[in-house]
Amino acid sequence: MNNSTLMQRDLAVVWHPCTQMKDHLHMPVIPIRCGQGVWLEDFDGQRYLDAVSSWWVNLFGHCNSRISAAVKAQLDTLEHVLLAGFSHETVIELSERLLAVAPPGLSRCFYADNGSSAVEVALKMSYHYWRNHGQADKCRFVTLTNSYHGETLGTLAVGDVALYKETYAPLLMETISVASPDCFEREEGVSWAEHSRLAFAQMEQTLEQHADEVCAVIVEPLVQCAGNMRMYDPIYLELLSAACKRHNVHLIADEIAVGFGRTGSMFACEQAQITPDFLCLSKGLTGGYLPLSAVLTHDDVYQAFYDDYETLRAFLHSHSYTGNPLGCRAALATLDIFEQDDVINSNRPLAEKMRQATAHFADHPHVAEVRQHGMIVAIEMVKDKAARIPYPWQQRRGLRVYKYALTKGVLLRPLGNVIYFMPPYVITPQQIQYMAEVAYECIELACRD
């Protein structure tokens, strides 16, 4: 079996996500035979360093022996059971351990099977909470510009990346949009913290005006990942948490992409020392092995639904694979690695190496900014550096980076004109250096007219 044969079979039957399939007339689909650590290998023997953790899910490398062993053991015990009226030890233990490492005050776990579904749970749960308290008029959500929370209709509605949202606008509920604290937009000489603090004024004003009709504010803490990896300072979260409490509005923290160490702490909310009303988790939850998501909340929310059946106050939301034992076992193995290997502290020198390896990118004539939160680094290419004029999207400069990087054995999947690194935590300093060198070469080539 080789790449060409499998590609032909693939294109005859598979419709790939987030892809214009016609591109594959000139850009081959790459069938992967196996993975190990940071490497993926195709059927022709070419290896690729997975610099983006296969859409941000893989934390500890492909075919991690510890997670694999845990899932294999679970296979021989229990593969699945419905979580309505039944339970299993794995989901109980996972809930206990997630709550133990989560921001203080969270006390209940509700499970789904992907990130979009977790956000849908939080949106519905927030609205339903207020309805159960006789405040059904609180039915709107406040969102940030440039945000992304998934691709189901509810999550598209609370997101703001036009590429995903615009087509389906007629189907979506209306939300209240507030300008992102995105620090790429700060004035020269203004710090991240000051810009984020100044940006909060609009959020404060919005809550003052609309609190009676708003059930929740939803944000991606610190990094708007699908929104070109734009970043902001933790002070914004601190101010937002206080304002939500003051105005009697829920705070939903979508940490699907940024949780589990990506920003340098276990959860990004920790850097602002806040506890949201809802914490949405997925992606790295299972170390990249199986689809699973969780929404963590507190007892005040839980009690709003706890009543006699006849009151019809229960939260009747379900997924067939809710709390799947295989996913839960992978998640437990992932938490074991965090605990046993002191991952958050171990990642600090890797994050510093990423900073050092990319610092000189800032001097490139077509790089407007190099930004970083922990194990996420983003490099923004622009047409005009002084005026920060972006390349026209139609030129697909990022695609040039992607294609060239593959020839050098690195999997980069840029977001428009933004090149980013979000590698598995098992990456070595030498591999980081190589990843950066390839990226710089790619930028050089992509920016040639």
N, C-alpha and C positions, 0 to 999 in steps of 0.2 A: 504494500500500500504506500502511495506517495501523496504529496500535497496536491498535485494536479488532479489526480483521480477523485480525491475526496472533495476538492473544491467544485468540480463539475457536478458531483452528486448533491452537494450542499445547495448550489444555486438552482438546482431543479426542484427543491422542495422546501427550503428554509427561508423564512422572512426574518431578517435580523433586526434587532432593536436599534433605535436611534440612528438609522442608516438610510441613505438614499441608495436603494439597491442598484440603480443604474451605474453608480460609481464602480461597482465590481466588474464592469466591462473592461476597465483599465487598471483596477486595483485589486489584487487577488485576496480572497478570503484565506486566512491562515489556519489550517486545522492543527490543533495541538495534540500531540501524542501523549505527553506526560509532563509533570512538573516536579521540581524539587527545590526547596528553599526559595530564593528569589528568581529562579530560572524556570522558564517554560520552553519546551522543545517540540518542534513540529515534526512532521513525518518525513521530512528530508534531512533531519538532523541539525537544522539551524536552531540555535538557542537565543532566547530573548530575556533580558533582565526586566522583570515586571515592576517598572518604576511607579505604576499607578495602582498597585495591589488589586488588579482585576476589578476595576470600578470600586476601589476603596474598601473592599471587604476583607482582604487577606492580611492578617496581623503577623502571623508567625511562620510564614513560608508555606509553599505548596507541599502537600503530602507530609505535613508535620507528624512525626511518629507518635507524639503523645496524644494529639487530638485524634489521629487515625485509630489508635489503640482503644481509646475511650468509645468511639463510635462503633467499632467492631464488637466490643464487649456488649454494648447496648443492643445491637442487632440480635444477639442470641437470647435476650431477655424479654424485650418489649419494643416493637417497632412503632406502634401507635395505639392510642385509645382516645375516645372522645373525652373532652374535658368538662362536659356538662353532666353533672351527677356522678362523675368518676374523677379520679386523680391518679397520680403516680409519684413515686418518691423523687424522681429526677426533677420534675417541675416544682415540687415543694422545696427541694434543696436549692435549686437555682433561684427561686424567689427570695429565699432567706439570704442567699449570698449577694444577690444584686442589691437588695435593700441595705445590706451591711456596708457596701462600698459606695452607695449612692449618696447624694447630698442629704444631710440630716433632716428628718421629718417625713420623708417618704415611707409609706408603710404597706402599700398594696401593689401587686403586679397584675396587669391584664395583658394577655398574649394575643398576638396576631402572627402573620407569616411573612410580612415584608414591610419596608419603611413607609410606603404610602399608606398601607393599612393601619399602621400604628398612628400616623397623623390623623387619619380618618376617625379612629377611636377617640383620640384626644379632643378633636373638634366636636364630635357628637356628645361625648361625655360632658364637656364643658357646657354646651347649650342645654343639655338635658338636666344638668345640675340646677341651673337657674330656673328652668321650667318646673322642676320638682319643688323649688322654693317659691313658686308663684310669681316668678319674674320672667315670663316667656318673651317679654319685649326685648330682653337681652339676647339677641340672636345674630349679632354682627361680629366680625373678626377684624382686628387691626393687624396689618401686615407691613413689612418693610419693602420698599422698592428693591428690585434686583434679587429678591428672595426666591428660593426654590424649596418645595416641600413634597414633591412627588407628582405623579401623572394620572391619578384618578381624578374624577371631576371635582371632588371636594378639595383635594390637595392642590390641583391646578388653580382653583379659585383663590387660595390664600398665597399662591406664589406670584412671581412677577417677572419671569424670564420669558420674553415675548416669543422666542423660538418655539417654546413648548406650549404656551398659553393662548396665543393670539387666535389660532385656528378655531379653538373651541369656545371662544368668548361668549357666543350666544347661549351656551349651555350652562354657564357658571353663575353662581351666586355673587352678588356684589359685596365687596369688602371695602374697608377704609384703609387707604394706603398712606404711609408716612415715609419720608425720605430716609434712606439707609444711612447709618453712621460711617459708611465706607470711607476709610482713611486715604484711599487713592485720590479722593476729591479734596483733600485738605489744602489750605493755602500754604505757600512756601513759608517755612519757619514755624509753622504750627505743629505741635506735637500730636501724636495719636490720641493721647488722653484728652487734650484740650479740644481737638476736633470732635471727638466722640461726645464729650460733655456738651459742646455747643449744639451738636446735632440733636441732642435729646430734647431741646426746647420745643420742637415741633411735636414730638410724641407727648410731652406733658400737656401741651395745648389741646391736642386731639382727645386725650383722655378726659380733660376737664370739660370739653364740649359734648362728648359722646358716651360717657361712662354708663349712662342709664340704658343705652341700647347695645352696649358691647359686652359680650360674654368673655372674650379672651384676646390677648395679644400673643401672636406666635412669631418666634424668631429662631434663627440658626445662631447659636452662641459663637461669637468671635470670628467665624469664617462663613461667608456665603459661598459655599463650594461650587455648585453648578453655575452660580453667578460670577464666573471668571475668578474664583478664589479671592474675592475681595474680602478684606479683613478690617477689624476695628478693635478698639480697646475695651478691656473688661469693665471700665467705669460705666459704660453704657448699660451693661447688664445690671450693675448695682443700682443705678438710678431707676431703671425700668422696673426692677423687682419692688422697690419702695413705692413707686408710683402706682403699680398695679394693686398693691395692698391698700394704698390710700384711697384709690378710686373704686375699690371693690370689683376688680376685674381679674380674671385668671391669667396666669402666665404659662404659656406652653413653650418649653424648650425642645426644639427639634435637634437632638444630638445624634441623629442617625449616622451622619457622616463624620462628625467631629468627636464623638465619644470614644471611649476606650483608648485614651492616650494620644490621640492624634494631635491635640493642641499643646501637649506637654504636661497635662494633668489627666487623671483618669476621666473626668468629665470637665468640659470647658466651663461649666457653671461654677466650679470650685474656684476659679481664678477671680471671680467676683464675690465669692463667699455667699452665694444665694442658693435658695431651694425653690425651684419652680413648682407650680401646682401640678404640672404634668411634664414628665421627662420621657421623651420618645427615643427608643434605642433600636438599632438593627445593625446591618452591615457587619462590623467587627464583632458583634455579639457572639457569633459562633466561630470566630477566627477565619471566616471565609468558607466554611464547609457546607452549611445548610441554611435555607431561608428560615428566619425566625425573627420576630420583633416583639418588643415589650413596651408597655406604657406604665410608668411608675407614677403613683399619685399618693395622696395622704388621706387620713381617716375622715376629714371633713367631707371630702368628695364621696368617699365610700358610704358614709352614713346617709347621704342624701338619697341613696337608692335602696337602703336597707329598710324594708317595711313588709307588712302583710301582702301576700300575692294580690289580693283583691284591689289594692290601691293602684296597681299597674305602674309602679315606680321603678321596676327593675330595669337594668340596662341590657336590653335584648339584642346584643351585637355578637356575632359569632363568625368564626372561620372553621372550616372542616379540620384543618391541621393545627388548630390552636394548641399551644403547649406541647408540640410533638416531642416525644421522648428522645429521638435521635438528635434533633436540634438542641434540645436542652442539655443532653450529654456533651455535645460539642462545646456548648457555651460553658459548662462546668469545667471542662478541660482547659478552655481558654482562660477562665478565671484562675485556675490552678497555676498556669504559667505566669500570669501577672503576679501572683502572690509568691511563688517559689523562686522566680528569677528576678524579682524586684525590678520589673520592666520599666516603670516610670523613671526611676533613677538611672537605669541602664541606658535608656534612650537619650539622656541629656548629652553625652559626648557625641552620639550619632547626629543629634540635631545641630550641635556646634560644628561638626564636620560638614553638614549640609550648608550651614551658613558660610563657612570658610570657602567651600568649593564653589559657591555661587556669588560671592561678594563682588568679584571683578565684572560680573555681568552688568552691574550698574553703570559701568563706564562705556558700555557698547552704545554706539550712536542711535541704535533703534530699540533700546530697552529703556522704558520709562520708569520702571520700578522693579526691585526685587524685594519681596515681602515674605514674612515667615511667622508662623505660630507653631512652635514645637516641631513636629515631624512633617509639617506641610510647608513647602516652599513654592512660591509662584513667581514667574518672570513674565512681565507684560511687554510684548513687542508693540511698537508704534511706528507709524510712518514718519511723524515729525516729533522728535523728542522734546524740543523747547516748548512747542505749543501743545504737546500731548495729543496730537491728532492721530487717531487709530488708522490702521490699514483698512481699506474697504473690505467688508466681510466677504464680498464676492471673489476676492483674490485668494482666499483660503490659504493664507500663509501658514496657519497652524497645520494644515494637512501636509504641506511640504515638510515640515518638521517631522511629523509622524512617519512619512514614507522614507525619509532619509535615515531616521533613527533605526528603523527596522533593518536596514542594510548593515548597520553597525551593531545589531544585536541588542537593542534597547527598545522596550515597549513604552513609548510616550503617547498619550492621547490628549493633545491640547484642547483647551476650551476656547474656541475662537483663536484669538491672537495671544492667548496666555498659555505658556508652558509651565507645567507644575510637576513636582515630585511629591508623591505620597506612598513611599515604598513600604514593604513589610519590615517589621522591626528586626528581622534576622539579617538585614543587609549589613555588610562590612564597610569600614571606612574606605577600603580600596575600591569596592563596588560603587560607593557614593561618588568617589573621585571620577571613576570611569563614566558613570551616569551623567555627571556634570560636564565632563569634557565632550561627550557626544552631543549633549544638549547645546553647548556653545557652538560647536561646528554646525549643528542644524540651524541655529538662529542665523549664523553667518550666511548660510546658503539660502535660507528662506527670505532673508531681507535683501537679497540681490535683485535689482530690477531687471 
